[in-house]
Amino acid sequence: MKIQSKTLILITKSNFGGAQRFVLEQAIKLKKEGSDVLVVFGGNGNLKNHLEECEISYLSLANLEKRLDFKGDFMILLKLLKIYRSENPSEIYLNSSKMGFLGSLAGVIYKIFYFKKIKIYFTVHGWVFNEDLKKTTKFLYKLISYWTILNCNKVFVLSKFEFNQMKNWPWAKNKLETIKLQTNVLESDFIPKENARDYFAKNLGLNKNKKWIVTIAEINSNKNLSLGIKALKEIKEKNNSNFIWIIIGEGENYEKIAKMIEKYSLKSHIFLFGYLRDAYKYLKAFDMFLLTSKKEGVPYVLLEAELAGLDIISTKVGGIEEYFDKENNILIENNNKEALVKALIKKFDQ
């Protein structure tokens, strides 16, 4: 009788963004290959619902947050050790920077003190030190990232850009491997343009003849949605108001962004739609996709926006430049409002 191997997949947050989608697809794949999979995450976000639908076991850890909290993180480390002991995994797959560090550290302690042979893998969804941070904090996070690499059997990055950022650290290069992010979405998965456009027009009372822009993203500081608001405010002041921007997603900055939209008198042009299940299916409703992020790995949603035939305007961060051609897409420098205004006007005029 074949003994089923136990596999743990760990991630910090359970909102359903790109990294969580990667975890879900990873879990489905490993389950099909015969592994007994357990997904561990913080909170009770939409990842939990997707796992339940796929009949994949999960465990939610209370008080697991993205921010540094030495006392809280130490308690999470102890909880992870307890999980490792009870589950006795043969493989551990880590996702997100905090879980990469804590999960790999717990794995090393587990191997040393309990004489276990386990393989530890970490997938980088954008190095945390690429965020908009103080120099000292960036360096601290870079040390943490390096320590994570040393603790793992293999670390997967989604672009040469991320590979090059850590390859020169001692003993790191041989542990790093670049993989190509791919979407399993097919063109037939998209809702037809008119049907998708009708959905938003009816729900939000929109003018279907305007230029429709979309962003699908978690609403947090990394996504830098305020850049898009400032750019569109300037465009409107130039007497160009023939646009609609729909932001699909939720997050800790939702109220802040809502207040900014109201402050700039853009409530008739910019709409916060909130969470939408399988939002990518509605992409054909739009004319262009806008990504204003300060930090990314490689977003699934850009691959799908391109597949749906949308023009893309994106900041040139992470591995994005390696994935997209420049014929129909415009890549701008990070946090450059003037470049974004110029790019949007160019697309509006086409």
Secondary structure, 3 states (H helix, E strand, C coil): CCCCCEEEEEEEECCCCHHHHHHHHHHHHHHHCCCEEEEEEECCCHHHHHHHHCCCEEEEECCCCCCCCHHHHHHHHHHHHHHHHHHCCCEEEEECHHHHHHHHHHHHHHHHHHCCCCEEEEECCCCHHHCCCCHHHHHHHHHHHHHHHHHCCEEEECCHHHHHHHCCCCCCHHHEEECCCCCCCCHHHCCCHHHHHHHHHHHHCCCCCCEEEEEECCCCHHHCHHHHHHHHHHHHHCCCCCEEEEEECCCCCHHHHHHHHHHCCCCCCEEEEECCCCHHHHHHHCCEEEECCCCCCCCHHHHHHHHCCCEEEEECCCCHHHHCCCCCCEEECCCCHHHHHHHHHHHHHC
